[in-house]
Amino acid sequence: MTEEKSGSSTLPAGWLHVDALDIEAQGVARNPEGKVVFIDGALPFELVSATTHRKKGNWEQATLTAVHRESAQRVRPGCPHFGLHAGACGGCKMQHLHVGAQVAIKQRVLEDNLWHLGKVRAESILPPIEGPAWGYRYRARLSVRHVIKKGTVLVGFHERKSRYVADMGVCPVLPPHVSAMLMPLRELVAGLQARDTCPQIELACGDTVTALVLRHLEPLSEPDRQRLRDFAAAHPGVQWWLQPKGPDTVHLLDSDGATPLAYALPEFGIDMPFRPTDFTQVNPHINNVMVGRALRLLDVRPDERVIDWFCGLGNFTLPLGTRAAEVLGIEGSEALVARSRENLRHNQTRRAAQGQPALAPTTFAARNLFEMTPELLTGDGMAQKWLVDPPREGAFALAKALADLHQQPELRGDWLPPQRIVYVSCNPATLARDAGLLVHQAGYRCTQAGMMNMFPHTAHVESIAVFELQR
């Protein structure tokens, strides 16, 4: 048998030694010519064979064909639709890797991004926040296709690296009651007159209600509407919402007596109503722990003012109202700010009825947070603490304005920067970029950082970091 050298060892021809795993859950190896090979399905320290399907100048992409020596971290996937085979669901990438190893890899991704992109090292690493590895996904966008050639309707995620919808009977990352509805949903849509013009069902679970948002390109007939009502009656807690056009057109099929969609933050006595198309965290188990950790890290005192940047519906703002003297929540749209104010009024009324203390004075404002300037920043007043929770694009303009004020004291007058910032991120690359600004140009140190496994079995990295103003 021909043998090839790989590093310090000699391997049979065609075999590769996997050295690492990238954030897309691809094994990383080097072929005998030294070219990097990314291998779908391979894990670190395995000996594998793979078939190359894409070549570039200094790297190749390949698919696993055989494992000659397995990693101790390889596990049996928990979903029958997971895999590399044709038709496999593309919703998860890491089910073949032990969930503890997934957490370790994501923590390393966070640390590597902080250092390589921001030249920042956290002074201490927070323990990871973990929760259930299955049944956690309370939000999902399910594609719907009437496949005439197969004589069936498919409801689920797309196939791996494909525009086709996977033929799914179950989905273990969805809540069990939703997974059990996949086949009934297929039967339901197959019986609709509108089955060819309903491309999507969006899922949003509250604590007691499961909302299903049906996107329909043509008006629904009354018989189709009745079929939806019959389905809801057979599945307690299900509400049908209809979306004839854009997200602003979403409305309840039948609004009379409908239970509001909401989730609770029990540690703070907060109840959060939301609409099924609103942004809320996918994983409520991690969200509850995340909010608690963020507020403990912020360490708000009763005499302090706090600003919650990118406040959304008030996921952090309203709990902050149980700790601070005053809270300002800032978001990018007037419509979202109006929703935040509704949630504030709802909770103040609810707390009064239950004999709980009122929330601290809390206000909301709309700002273009991607065009922040030193003048706009100081215009919102001083706050001793900041909570920052941006979208994937990060908070570059906010961090840059803070850096400009640090480097040009004449711009700030009597305004003082926050003593502590807790930054919650869904993208370690933009967190690292913003951390570099805060540490190297705005006068902060990164005291703590850690990851939160918001999306088990996927490559998504959610993280949290703490910045302290240097004395």
C-alpha positions, 0 to 999 in steps of 0.5 A: 500500500502506498503511504503519504506523510502527514505532519510527523506521521505516515498515513496510507494514501488518500488518508487525512489527519483532521487537526481542527474544526472550523466554525462551520463545523468542517474538519480542517486537515492538510493534504500531502502538498500542504493545502488546507482541506475543509471536510464536511462531517469530519472531527478533530483527531480523526483519520479520514478519507474524503472526496474533494468537490471544490478547489481553490488556490490554497484550499479545498472543500471535501465531503467525508467518505470514510472514518478510519479512526473516530474521535472520542467526541463523535456521537450518534446524531439525535435526528434521523434527518441529519447527515451528509447524504442527499436529502439530509436536513441542513438545519444543524451542523454539529449533531455528530459532535458531543454537545460539551465539545460544541461548547468548548469549540464555540468558546475558543471561537470567541477567544480567537476572534477577540484576539485575532480581530480585536487584539483583546484578551479578556482578563477572565473567562466566564463559565459557559451558559448551557441549557437543554440540547434538544427541544429548545428552538421556540422560533423557526421559519419552516418552508412549505412545498407542494411536490407534485411529482412525489404527491406530497407536501413537505414542511421543514427546513431546507436540505443541506446546501440546497434550495429543496425542502427536506422530507422531515417527519420529526425535528428534535430541536423543536419543542416536542409538541411542535415536532409532533405537528410536522406530519399533521401540518403536511396533511393540513396543507395538502388539503388546502385549496391554496396549497400551491400558494403557501410557501412558509409557516413561521413558528413562535412559541410563548409560554402557553401559546404556539403561534403559526404564521401562514404566508399565503400569496393569494387570499384564502377561501373560507373552506381553507380558513375553516381547515385552519380552525379545525387544526387549531381546535385539535392542537390545544394552544395553537393560534393561526396568524395569516401573512398575505404580504409583508411582516406588517400584514400579519394578523390573527385568523380569529382574534376574539378571545385569543390568548396573548403570546408572551414569555415570562422572566420570572426572576424579575417578575416581568411578563413580555407580550410579543407578536409572532414576527417580533424578534425574540430569542430562539431559546427561552431557557438560555434567555432567562439565564442570560438576562440574569447573568447580564444584570448581575455582571452590570451590578446596577445600584439603586441610585444609578441610571442605565441605558439599554442600547438596541433595547428591542421589546425591553428584554433587558430594559424592563428587568433593569427597571427592578434594579436601577434608579432610572432606565433609558431604552434606545432602539432604531424604529419608532414602531418598536419603541411604541411596542416597548412602551406598551410592554412597560405599561402592561408590566406596571399595571400587572405589578400594581395589581399583584402588589409588586413594587413599580418599575423605576422610571423607564423611558424609550427613544428611537435613534439611528444606532448605526449613525451614532455621533458624539453629539447624539451620544452625549445628548441622551445624557450620562449613565453609570452603566450600559447594556448593549445588545446589537444585531449581527452588524454589531455596535461599531458607530456607538463604540466609535462615538465613545472612542471619539469622546475619549480621545477628544475631551473637548467634545464631551463637556461635563458628560462622563462615560459609563463606568461599566458596559455589558455587551451581549453579542450574536456575532463574535467577529463584530464583538471583537471589532467593537471590543478593539475600539473600546479597549484600544481607543475608548479607555476600557479594559475587557474584564470578562467574556464567555459564550452562551450556547443559544443554538445547540448543534449549530455553528452560531456563537452567542457571547457576553463581555464586560468592559470596565472604564480604566481609572 
